[in-house]
């Protein structure tokens, strides 16, 4: 997982698809989904931290 697309692919493995047409809303929803997966114990800490770092970087670039 190296970029935003990689995070979306991670979510796709769990059957989660996020697309609203608004990039800001998409990033917020993806962050929420990643956090929920981590809190549920389905995501390892390393993957969670890497995904959140990518999403924060993506949000700051908008």
MOPAC internal coordinates of N, CA, C and O (Angstrom, degrees):
PM7 1SCF
backbone

  N    0.0000 0     0.00 0     0.00 0    0    0    0
  C    1.4472 1     0.00 0     0.00 0    1    0    0
  C    1.5343 1   107.59 1     0.00 0    2    1    0
  O    1.2310 1   121.39 1   -69.75 1    3    2    1
  N    1.3255 1   114.94 1   110.25 1    3    2    1
  C    1.4601 1   119.34 1  -175.56 1    5    3    2
  C    1.5182 1   113.71 1  -119.96 1    6    5    3
  O    1.2310 1   120.38 1   164.12 1    7    6    5
  N    1.3339 1   116.88 1   -15.88 1    7    6    5
  C    1.4595 1   119.50 1  -176.73 1    9    7    6
  C    1.5280 1   110.08 1  -151.10 1   10    9    7
  O    1.2310 1   121.07 1     4.09 1   11   10    9
  N    1.3193 1   115.56 1  -175.91 1   11   10    9
  C    1.4655 1   121.88 1  -178.03 1   13   11   10
  C    1.5310 1   111.17 1   -57.62 1   14   13   11
  O    1.2310 1   120.95 1   138.06 1   15   14   13
  N    1.3085 1   115.79 1   -41.94 1   15   14   13
  C    1.4568 1   119.85 1   178.94 1   17   15   14
  C    1.5345 1   110.87 1   -60.71 1   18   17   15
  O    1.2310 1   120.09 1   142.21 1   19   18   17
  N    1.3238 1   117.44 1   -37.79 1   19   18   17
  C    1.4576 1   121.51 1   177.08 1   21   19   18
  C    1.5210 1   112.29 1   -63.07 1   22   21   19
  O    1.2310 1   120.53 1   142.43 1   23   22   21
  N    1.3328 1   116.60 1   -37.57 1   23   22   21
  C    1.4648 1   120.48 1   177.55 1   25   23   22
  C    1.5282 1   109.53 1   -66.00 1   26   25   23
  O    1.2310 1   120.60 1   138.82 1   27   26   25
  N    1.3398 1   116.46 1   -41.18 1   27   26   25
  C    1.4669 1   119.62 1   177.57 1   29   27   26
  C    1.5255 1   110.84 1   -62.90 1   30   29   27
  O    1.2310 1   120.08 1   142.98 1   31   30   29
  N    1.3283 1   117.45 1   -37.02 1   31   30   29
  C    1.4594 1   121.20 1   177.49 1   33   31   30
  C    1.5297 1   110.84 1   -66.21 1   34   33   31
  O    1.2310 1   120.45 1   143.41 1   35   34   33
  N    1.3221 1   116.75 1   -36.59 1   35   34   33
  C    1.4660 1   121.21 1   176.05 1   37   35   34
  C    1.5290 1   110.04 1   -60.38 1   38   37   35
  O    1.2310 1   120.63 1   133.58 1   39   38   37
  N    1.3273 1   116.40 1   -46.42 1   39   38   37
  C    1.4623 1   120.00 1   179.06 1   41   39   38
  C    1.5202 1   111.43 1   -64.90 1   42   41   39
  O    1.2310 1   120.54 1   145.08 1   43   42   41
  N    1.3123 1   116.58 1   -34.92 1   43   42   41
  C    1.4619 1   120.95 1  -178.74 1   45   43   42
  C    1.5360 1   110.61 1   -62.13 1   46   45   43
  O    1.2310 1   120.24 1   148.49 1   47   46   45
  N    1.3318 1   117.14 1   -31.51 1   47   46   45
  C    1.4682 1   120.43 1   178.03 1   49   47   46
  C    1.5283 1   111.53 1   -62.05 1   50   49   47
  O    1.2310 1   120.96 1   155.22 1   51   50   49
  N    1.3309 1   115.76 1   -24.78 1   51   50   49
  C    1.4605 1   120.58 1   179.14 1   53   51   50
  C    1.5231 1   111.78 1   -99.77 1   54   53   51
  O    1.2310 1   120.49 1  -172.23 1   55   54   53
  N    1.3248 1   116.66 1     7.77 1   55   54   53
  C    1.4602 1   120.52 1   178.93 1   57   55   54
  C    1.5146 1   113.50 1    78.65 1   58   57   55
  O    1.2310 1   120.46 1  -156.33 1   59   58   57
  N    1.3246 1   116.73 1    23.67 1   59   58   57
  C    1.4606 1   121.61 1  -178.45 1   61   59   58
  C    1.5249 1   108.68 1  -108.52 1   62   61   59
  O    1.2310 1   121.07 1   -58.59 1   63   62   61
  N    1.3214 1   115.56 1   121.41 1   63   62   61
  C    1.4559 1   122.23 1   178.01 1   65   63   62
  C    1.5201 1   108.28 1  -120.26 1   66   65   63
  O    1.2310 1   120.56 1   -49.63 1   67   66   65
  N    1.3387 1   116.53 1   130.37 1   67   66   65
  C    1.4590 1   120.67 1  -178.57 1   69   67   66
  C    1.5245 1   108.51 1  -125.79 1   70   69   67
  O    1.2310 1   120.97 1   -60.97 1   71   70   69
  N    1.3318 1   115.74 1   119.03 1   71   70   69
  C    1.4579 1   121.27 1   171.44 1   73   71   70
  C    1.5170 1   108.46 1  -160.20 1   74   73   71
  O    1.2310 1   120.96 1   -64.94 1   75   74   73
  N    1.3259 1   115.76 1   115.06 1   75   74   73
  C    1.4585 1   120.45 1   178.78 1   77   75   74
  C    1.5171 1   111.58 1  -113.75 1   78   77   75
  O    1.2310 1   120.25 1   165.71 1   79   78   77
  N    1.3128 1   117.13 1   -14.29 1   79   78   77
  C    1.4514 1   121.19 1  -176.56 1   81   79   78
  C    1.5182 1   112.25 1    97.54 1   82   81   79
  O    1.2310 1   120.21 1   167.34 1   83   82   81
  N    1.3155 1   117.20 1   -12.66 1   83   82   81
  C    1.4648 1   122.52 1   177.89 1   85   83   82
  C    1.5340 1   107.71 1  -114.33 1   86   85   83
  O    1.2310 1   120.96 1   -65.01 1   87   86   85
  N    1.3162 1   115.77 1   114.99 1   87   86   85
  C    1.4719 1   121.22 1  -174.15 1   89   87   86
  C    1.5367 1   112.02 1   -58.38 1   90   89   87
  O    1.2310 1   120.30 1   138.15 1   91   90   89
  N    1.3391 1   117.03 1   -41.85 1   91   90   89
  C    1.4685 1   120.03 1   179.79 1   93   91   90
  C    1.5293 1   111.37 1   -61.25 1   94   93   91
  O    1.2310 1   120.70 1   134.35 1   95   94   93
  N    1.3091 1   116.27 1   -45.65 1   95   94   93
  C    1.4657 1   121.04 1  -179.40 1   97   95   94
  C    1.5313 1   109.80 1   -66.48 1   98   97   95
  O    1.2310 1   120.50 1   140.03 1   99   98   97
  N    1.3268 1   116.65 1   -39.97 1   99   98   97
  C    1.4664 1   120.38 1   177.68 1  101   99   98
  C    1.5223 1   111.25 1   -58.08 1  102  101   99
  O    1.2310 1   120.46 1   132.76 1  103  102  101
  N    1.3198 1   116.73 1   -47.24 1  103  102  101
  C    1.4693 1   121.05 1  -178.58 1  105  103  102
  C    1.5259 1   110.30 1   -62.71 1  106  105  103
  O    1.2310 1   120.19 1   137.32 1  107  106  105
  N    1.3255 1   117.25 1   -42.68 1  107  106  105
  C    1.4755 1   120.52 1   178.09 1  109  107  106
  C    1.5295 1   111.30 1   -61.79 1  110  109  107
  O    1.2310 1   120.90 1   136.58 1  111  110  109
  N    1.3327 1   115.88 1   -43.42 1  111  110  109
  C    1.4672 1   119.51 1  -179.49 1  113  111  110
  C    1.5300 1   111.24 1   -67.09 1  114  113  111
  O    1.2310 1   120.26 1   140.25 1  115  114  113
  N    1.3317 1   117.12 1   -39.75 1  115  114  113
  C    1.4652 1   120.84 1   178.76 1  117  115  114
  C    1.5258 1   109.73 1   -64.08 1  118  117  115
  O    1.2310 1   120.21 1   138.09 1  119  118  117
  N    1.3342 1   117.21 1   -41.91 1  119  118  117
  C    1.4690 1   120.08 1   177.00 1  121  119  118
  C    1.5203 1   110.88 1   -59.35 1  122  121  119
  O    1.2310 1   120.68 1   136.90 1  123  122  121
  N    1.3059 1   116.30 1   -43.10 1  123  122  121
  C    1.4596 1   121.13 1   179.50 1  125  123  122
  C    1.5297 1   111.25 1   -63.28 1  126  125  123
  O    1.2310 1   120.38 1   136.54 1  127  126  125
  N    1.3142 1   116.88 1   -43.46 1  127  126  125
  C    1.4714 1   121.17 1   179.86 1  129  127  126
  C    1.5260 1   111.31 1   -65.03 1  130  129  127
  O    1.2310 1   120.35 1   137.98 1  131  130  129
  N    1.3363 1   116.94 1   -42.02 1  131  130  129
  C    1.4692 1   120.85 1   179.50 1  133  131  130
  C    1.5301 1   109.25 1   -63.52 1  134  133  131
  O    1.2310 1   120.42 1   136.69 1  135  134  133
  N    1.3300 1   116.80 1   -43.31 1  135  134  133
  C    1.4671 1   120.28 1   178.80 1  137  135  134
  C    1.5240 1   111.07 1   -62.48 1  138  137  135
  O    1.2310 1   120.18 1   137.75 1  139  138  137
  N    1.3221 1   117.27 1   -42.25 1  139  138  137
  C    1.4643 1   120.93 1   178.43 1  141  139  138
  C    1.5259 1   111.50 1   -62.26 1  142  141  139
  O    1.2310 1   120.33 1   138.43 1  143  142  141
  N    1.3232 1   116.97 1   -41.57 1  143  142  141
  C    1.4661 1   120.44 1   178.06 1  145  143  142
  C    1.5279 1   110.80 1   -63.20 1  146  145  143
  O    1.2310 1   120.84 1   138.09 1  147  146  145
  N    1.3341 1   116.00 1   -41.91 1  147  146  145
  C    1.4673 1   119.94 1   179.40 1  149  147  146
  C    1.5267 1   110.85 1   -66.28 1  150  149  147
  O    1.2310 1   120.59 1   134.64 1  151  150  149
  N    1.3193 1   116.48 1   -45.36 1  151  150  149
  C    1.4750 1   120.73 1  -179.73 1  153  151  150
  C    1.5280 1   111.31 1   -62.92 1  154  153  151
  O    1.2310 1   120.40 1   150.95 1  155  154  153
  N    1.3209 1   116.85 1   -29.05 1  155  154  153
  C    1.4700 1   121.33 1   179.22 1  157  155  154
  C    1.5216 1   112.27 1   -81.97 1  158  157  155
  O    1.2310 1   120.26 1   173.31 1  159  158  157
  N    1.3200 1   117.12 1    -6.69 1  159  158  157
  C    1.4549 1   121.05 1   179.41 1  161  159  158
  C    1.5214 1   113.94 1    83.31 1  162  161  159
  O    1.2310 1   120.33 1  -165.90 1  163  162  161
  N    1.3185 1   116.98 1    14.10 1  163  162  161
  C    1.4652 1   120.48 1  -178.90 1  165  163  162
  C    1.5229 1   112.84 1   -91.82 1  166  165  163
  O    1.2310 1   120.59 1   168.56 1  167  166  165
  N    1.3238 1   116.48 1   -11.44 1  167  166  165
  C    1.4585 1   121.98 1  -177.24 1  169  167  166
  C    1.5205 1   108.78 1  -123.69 1  170  169  167
  O    1.2310 1   120.72 1   -45.09 1  171  170  169
  N    1.3099 1   116.23 1   134.91 1  171  170  169
  C    1.4639 1   120.65 1   177.91 1  173  171  170
  C    1.5253 1   109.75 1   -72.15 1  174  173  171
  O    1.2310 1   120.58 1   -25.25 1  175  174  173
  N    1.3295 1   116.50 1   154.75 1  175  174  173
  C    1.4557 1   121.42 1  -177.68 1  177  175  174
  C    1.5254 1   111.38 1   -59.14 1  178  177  175
  O    1.2310 1   120.08 1   139.34 1  179  178  177
  N    1.3099 1   117.45 1   -40.66 1  179  178  177
  C    1.4690 1   121.48 1  -179.29 1  181  179  178
  C    1.5315 1   110.96 1   -60.86 1  182  181  179
  O    1.2310 1   120.54 1   134.78 1  183  182  181
  N    1.3239 1   116.58 1   -45.22 1  183  182  181
  C    1.4641 1   120.88 1   179.06 1  185  183  182
  C    1.5248 1   110.94 1   -65.89 1  186  185  183
  O    1.2310 1   120.78 1   139.83 1  187  186  185
  N    1.3196 1   116.11 1   -40.17 1  187  186  185
  C    1.4608 1   121.04 1   179.26 1  189  187  186
  C    1.5301 1   110.66 1   -61.47 1  190  189  187
  O    1.2310 1   120.47 1   130.03 1  191  190  189
  N    1.3193 1   116.71 1   -49.97 1  191  190  189
  C    1.4586 1   120.31 1  -177.87 1  193  191  190
  C    1.5195 1   111.96 1   -63.97 1  194  193  191
  O    1.2310 1   120.57 1   138.72 1  195  194  193
  N    1.3150 1   116.52 1   -41.28 1  195  194  193
  C    1.4569 1   120.69 1   179.02 1  197  195  194
  C    1.5312 1   110.83 1   -64.45 1  198  197  195
  O    1.2310 1   120.10 1   136.39 1  199  198  197
  N    1.3211 1   117.41 1   -43.61 1  199  198  197
  C    1.4594 1   121.32 1   179.25 1  201  199  198
  C    1.5221 1   111.02 1   -63.59 1  202  201  199
  O    1.2310 1   120.11 1   136.32 1  203  202  201
  N    1.3212 1   117.39 1   -43.68 1  203  202  201
  C    1.4640 1   119.93 1  -179.19 1  205  203  202
  C    1.5288 1   110.83 1   -66.33 1  206  205  203
  O    1.2310 1   119.80 1   143.18 1  207  206  205
  N    1.3142 1   117.98 1   -36.82 1  207  206  205
  C    1.4609 1   121.21 1   177.04 1  209  207  206
  C    1.5211 1   110.28 1   -62.90 1  210  209  207
  O    1.2310 1   120.31 1   135.51 1  211  210  209
  N    1.3108 1   117.01 1   -44.49 1  211  210  209
  C    1.4635 1   121.75 1   178.77 1  213  211  210
  C    1.5239 1   110.24 1   -62.57 1  214  213  211
  O    1.2310 1   120.30 1   136.27 1  215  214  213
  N    1.3233 1   117.03 1   -43.73 1  215  214  213
  C    1.4643 1   120.79 1  -178.40 1  217  215  214
  C    1.5212 1   112.00 1   -67.53 1  218  217  215
  O    1.2310 1   119.93 1   141.86 1  219  218  217
  N    1.3155 1   117.73 1   -38.14 1  219  218  217
  C    1.4746 1   120.31 1   177.11 1  221  219  218
  C    1.5145 1   110.62 1   -65.59 1  222  221  219
  O    1.2310 1   120.43 1   139.54 1  223  222  221
  N    1.3296 1   116.78 1   -40.46 1  223  222  221
  C    1.4580 1   121.15 1   177.80 1  225  223  222
  C    1.5251 1   109.69 1   -63.58 1  226  225  223
  O    1.2310 1   120.51 1   136.11 1  227  226  225
  N    1.2982 1   116.63 1   -43.89 1  227  226  225
  C    1.4648 1   121.66 1   179.97 1  229  227  226
  C    1.5280 1   110.80 1   -62.80 1  230  229  227
  O    1.2310 1   120.13 1   139.01 1  231  230  229
  N    1.3141 1   117.35 1   -40.99 1  231  230  229
  C    1.4642 1   121.59 1   179.37 1  233  231  230
  C    1.5205 1   111.31 1   -66.59 1  234  233  231
  O    1.2310 1   120.35 1   142.20 1  235  234  233
  N    1.3225 1   116.93 1   -37.80 1  235  234  233
  C    1.4738 1   119.64 1  -178.37 1  237  235  234
  C    1.5279 1   111.68 1   -71.70 1  238  237  235
  O    1.2310 1   120.33 1   156.16 1  239  238  237
  N    1.3253 1   116.97 1   -23.84 1  239  238  237
  C    1.4679 1   120.46 1   179.86 1  241  239  238
  C    1.5190 1   112.06 1   -79.01 1  242  241  239
  O    1.2310 1   119.88 1   165.66 1  243  242  241
  N    1.3305 1   117.83 1   -14.34 1  243  242  241
  C    1.4754 1   120.24 1  -178.98 1  245  243  242
  C    1.4969 1   112.16 1   -81.44 1  246  245  243
  O    1.2310 1   120.10 1   180.00 1  247  246  245

